[in-house]
Amino acid sequence: MNGVVQKKIIYVDDINFHLLAAKSRLEKQYEIYPARSYEELNDLLEHIKPDLILLDINMPEINGFEILEKLKANPRFCEIPVMILSARDDRESILKAMKLGAVDFIIKPYSDSGLIDAIEYHLDFRKHNTIKPIILAIDDDPSILQSLNYLLSDSYTVYTIPGVKEEKILTELLKKFTPDLFILDCNMPGLSGFDIVSVVRGISLYEETPIIFLTSEGDMDTIFVAFNQGACDFMVKPVDKLILQEKVAEHLKFFIVRRRMR
């Protein structure tokens, strides 16, 4: 590699074919260390300090979720980024992996270029992490907007709007920047939260962008309409700040993972 020090990657998978295939795909760019079990992973960690760990979920004796939990609970290894490589593609598995501390979730079969792009992203995470995800909050109550900005602005770029009068204004606004998540009230002067969802979901760029309703109306009819129109979550005011921060982080992680799969 002309004197360039290669990054070290451990790949944990109980199927030898997967390990050999990944090694052949990645060994030109990285030093690849295969491990077929948690025990083999521990042996490797005693001798090398990897820059990243690739981890399968479905394994005998101890699965990938349990291994991930053990890694994140160990002060020696908790800072090592862990990417999940799995044939699972359900929302529950992706969210569970993210909650346990995985930095990414790659679904098998994957393309060589897609896997390498993901690895490079996380090996150079500090550079990429300078850009914060964008949240657009729309509510006619200024105190709610102020609270959202206070609670979320450390981790995200937050834009707040005290209601939207016309659809044209909203579509023009969405041309100026691209929100990664929306937080909406239900009943507002001009366009209601439901009206806004209809407009947003009608734009191809925002077909899967997470939308959270934050409203004082918690009856079942309102909740049903919100989810039926495309909301991913529904929270009733007043909301606990830690729950709000956790839900925003959860939906953004899931959305970002899904977006990179396309």
C-alpha positions as CSV (number, residue, x, y, z in Angstrom):
1,M,0.0,0.0,0.0
2,N,3.0,2.3,-0.6
3,G,3.7,2.9,3.0
4,V,0.1,3.7,4.0
5,V,-1.0,2.1,7.2
6,Q,-4.2,0.1,6.7
7,K,-7.1,0.4,9.1
8,K,-7.8,-2.8,11.1
9,I,-11.2,-4.4,10.9
10,I,-12.6,-7.4,12.8
11,Y,-15.5,-9.2,11.1
12,V,-17.5,-11.5,13.4
13,D,-19.7,-14.1,11.7
14,D,-20.2,-17.8,12.4
15,I,-20.4,-18.7,8.6
16,N,-16.9,-19.1,7.2
17,F,-18.1,-18.3,3.6
18,H,-19.2,-14.9,4.7
19,L,-15.9,-14.2,6.4
20,L,-13.9,-15.3,3.3
21,A,-16.1,-13.3,1.0
22,A,-15.7,-10.1,3.0
23,K,-12.0,-10.7,3.3
24,S,-11.6,-11.0,-0.4
25,R,-13.7,-7.8,-1.0
26,L,-12.0,-5.7,1.6
27,E,-8.4,-6.8,2.1
28,K,-7.1,-4.4,-0.6
29,Q,-8.2,-1.5,1.6
30,Y,-8.0,-2.8,5.1
31,E,-6.4,-5.4,7.4
32,I,-9.3,-7.9,7.9
33,Y,-9.3,-10.2,11.0
34,P,-12.1,-12.9,10.9
35,A,-13.8,-14.2,14.1
36,R,-16.4,-17.0,14.1
37,S,-17.5,-16.5,17.7
38,Y,-17.5,-14.2,20.7
39,E,-14.5,-16.1,22.1
40,E,-12.5,-15.6,18.9
41,L,-13.4,-11.9,19.0
42,N,-12.1,-11.6,22.6
43,D,-8.9,-13.4,21.6
44,L,-8.3,-10.9,18.8
45,L,-9.1,-8.0,21.0
46,E,-6.3,-9.0,23.3
47,H,-3.7,-8.7,20.5
48,I,-5.0,-6.0,18.2
49,K,-6.8,-2.7,18.5
50,P,-9.3,-2.6,15.6
51,D,-10.5,0.7,14.1
52,L,-13.9,-0.9,13.4
53,I,-15.9,-4.1,14.0
54,L,-18.3,-5.7,11.6
55,L,-20.8,-7.9,13.4
56,D,-23.4,-10.4,12.3
57,I,-26.6,-10.9,14.4
58,N,-27.7,-14.5,13.9
59,M,-25.0,-16.7,15.6
60,P,-25.2,-19.7,17.9
61,E,-24.6,-19.5,21.7
62,I,-24.3,-15.7,21.8
63,N,-25.9,-13.5,19.1
64,G,-24.8,-10.2,17.7
65,F,-27.0,-8.1,20.0
66,E,-25.5,-9.7,23.0
67,I,-22.0,-9.3,21.7
68,L,-22.7,-5.6,21.0
69,E,-24.1,-5.1,24.5
70,K,-20.9,-6.6,26.0
71,L,-18.6,-4.5,23.9
72,K,-20.4,-1.3,24.8
73,A,-20.4,-2.2,28.5
74,N,-16.6,-2.7,28.4
75,P,-14.5,0.5,28.9
76,R,-11.7,-1.0,26.8
77,F,-13.9,-1.5,23.7
78,C,-16.9,0.8,24.0
79,E,-15.4,3.5,21.7
80,I,-14.8,1.1,18.8
81,P,-17.5,1.7,16.1
82,V,-19.5,-1.4,15.4
83,M,-21.4,-1.9,12.2
84,I,-24.1,-4.6,11.9
85,L,-24.1,-6.8,8.8
86,S,-27.2,-8.9,8.7
87,A,-29.8,-10.5,6.5
88,R,-32.5,-9.1,8.8
89,D,-34.2,-6.0,7.4
90,D,-37.0,-5.4,10.0
91,R,-37.4,-2.1,11.8
92,E,-37.2,-3.8,15.2
93,S,-33.8,-5.3,14.6
94,I,-32.4,-2.0,13.2
95,L,-33.7,0.1,16.1
96,K,-32.5,-2.5,18.7
97,A,-29.0,-2.4,17.1
98,M,-28.9,1.4,17.2
99,K,-30.1,1.5,20.8
100,L,-27.4,-0.9,21.8
101,G,-24.8,1.4,20.2
102,A,-24.2,0.2,16.6
103,V,-23.2,3.0,14.3
104,D,-24.7,1.4,11.2
105,F,-26.8,-1.5,9.9
106,I,-26.0,-3.0,6.5
107,I,-28.4,-5.5,5.0
108,K,-27.1,-8.6,3.3
109,P,-26.6,-9.0,0.4
110,Y,-24.7,-5.7,0.1
111,S,-22.7,-4.2,-2.7
112,D,-18.9,-3.9,-2.3
113,S,-19.1,-0.2,-3.0
114,G,-21.9,0.3,-0.5
115,L,-20.1,-1.5,2.3
116,I,-16.8,0.3,1.6
117,D,-18.6,3.7,1.5
118,A,-20.2,2.9,4.9
119,I,-16.9,1.8,6.4
120,E,-15.1,4.9,5.2
121,Y,-17.8,7.1,6.6
122,H,-17.5,5.7,10.1
123,L,-13.7,5.5,10.0
124,D,-13.7,9.2,9.2
125,F,-16.7,10.0,11.4
126,R,-15.4,13.1,13.0
127,K,-15.2,14.9,9.7
128,H,-18.8,13.9,8.7
129,N,-20.2,14.6,12.2
130,T,-19.6,18.3,11.8
131,I,-22.9,18.4,9.9
132,K,-25.9,18.2,12.2
133,P,-29.2,16.7,11.0
134,I,-31.9,19.2,10.3
135,I,-35.2,19.4,12.3
136,L,-38.2,21.5,11.2
137,A,-40.7,22.2,14.0
138,I,-44.0,23.8,13.1
139,D,-46.3,24.9,16.0
140,D,-48.4,28.0,16.6
141,D,-47.3,28.2,20.2
142,P,-44.1,30.2,20.5
143,S,-43.3,28.7,23.9
144,I,-43.3,25.2,22.4
145,L,-41.0,26.2,19.6
146,Q,-38.7,27.8,22.1
147,S,-38.6,24.7,24.2
148,L,-37.9,22.5,21.2
149,N,-35.0,24.7,20.1
150,Y,-33.6,24.6,23.6
151,L,-33.9,20.8,24.0
152,L,-32.6,19.8,20.5
153,S,-30.3,22.5,19.2
154,D,-27.1,21.0,20.8
155,S,-27.4,17.9,18.6
156,Y,-29.4,19.2,15.6
157,T,-30.0,22.2,13.5
158,V,-33.5,23.3,14.5
159,Y,-35.7,25.5,12.4
160,T,-38.9,26.7,14.0
161,I,-42.0,28.1,12.3
162,P,-45.1,29.5,14.0
163,G,-47.6,28.0,11.5
164,V,-47.9,28.0,7.7
165,K,-50.7,29.8,6.0
166,E,-50.6,28.3,2.5
167,E,-49.3,25.2,0.8
168,K,-47.2,27.3,-1.6
169,I,-45.3,28.9,1.3
170,L,-44.5,25.4,2.7
171,T,-43.3,24.0,-0.7
172,E,-41.1,27.1,-1.2
173,L,-39.7,26.7,2.3
174,L,-38.8,23.0,1.6
175,K,-36.8,24.1,-1.4
176,K,-34.5,26.2,0.8
177,F,-33.3,23.4,3.1
178,T,-34.0,19.7,3.5
179,P,-35.3,18.6,6.9
180,D,-34.3,15.2,8.2
181,L,-37.2,15.1,10.6
182,F,-40.5,17.1,11.1
183,I,-42.2,17.9,14.5
184,L,-45.8,19.1,14.0
185,D,-48.7,20.3,16.0
186,C,-52.2,19.2,14.9
187,N,-54.5,22.2,15.0
188,M,-52.9,25.4,13.7
189,P,-54.2,28.5,11.8
190,G,-53.7,28.1,8.1
191,L,-52.4,24.6,7.4
192,S,-53.1,22.0,10.1
193,G,-50.5,19.4,10.9
194,F,-52.5,16.9,8.8
195,D,-52.4,19.3,5.9
196,I,-48.7,19.7,6.2
197,V,-48.2,15.9,6.3
198,S,-50.1,15.6,3.1
199,V,-47.9,18.2,1.4
200,V,-44.7,16.7,2.7
201,R,-45.6,13.1,1.8
202,G,-46.5,14.3,-1.7
203,I,-42.9,15.3,-2.3
204,S,-40.8,12.3,-3.4
205,L,-37.8,13.6,-1.4
206,Y,-39.8,13.3,1.8
207,E,-41.7,10.1,1.3
208,E,-39.8,8.4,4.2
209,T,-38.7,11.4,6.3
210,P,-39.8,10.9,9.9
211,I,-42.7,13.0,11.1
212,I,-43.5,13.3,14.8
213,F,-46.8,14.8,16.0
214,L,-46.4,16.8,19.2
215,T,-49.9,18.0,20.3
216,S,-52.3,18.4,23.2
217,E,-54.9,16.2,21.5
218,G,-54.4,12.6,22.4
219,D,-57.7,11.0,21.5
220,M,-57.7,7.8,19.5
221,D,-59.3,9.3,16.4
222,T,-56.5,12.0,16.2
223,I,-53.8,9.4,16.7
224,F,-55.3,7.1,14.1
225,V,-55.5,9.9,11.5
226,A,-51.9,10.9,12.2
227,F,-50.4,7.5,11.7
228,N,-52.7,6.8,8.7
229,Q,-51.4,9.9,7.0
230,G,-47.8,8.9,7.5
231,A,-46.6,10.0,10.9
232,C,-44.0,7.8,12.6
233,D,-44.7,8.9,16.1
234,F,-47.3,10.7,18.2
235,M,-46.5,12.5,21.5
236,V,-49.0,14.4,23.8
237,K,-48.0,17.7,25.4
238,P,-46.5,18.2,27.9
239,V,-43.8,15.7,27.0
240,D,-40.9,14.6,29.1
241,K,-37.7,16.1,27.6
242,L,-35.7,12.9,27.8
243,I,-38.4,10.9,26.0
244,L,-38.6,13.5,23.3
245,Q,-34.8,13.5,22.8
246,E,-34.7,9.7,22.7
247,K,-37.5,9.4,20.2
248,V,-36.0,12.1,17.9
249,A,-32.6,10.3,18.0
250,E,-34.2,6.9,17.4
251,H,-36.2,8.0,14.4
252,L,-33.3,9.9,12.9
253,K,-31.0,7.0,13.2
254,F,-33.5,4.6,11.6
255,F,-34.1,7.1,8.7
256,I,-30.4,7.7,8.1
257,V,-29.7,4.0,7.9
258,R,-32.7,3.4,5.6
259,R,-31.7,6.3,3.4
260,R,-28.2,5.0,2.9
261,M,-29.6,1.6,1.9
262,R,-31.3,3.1,-1.2
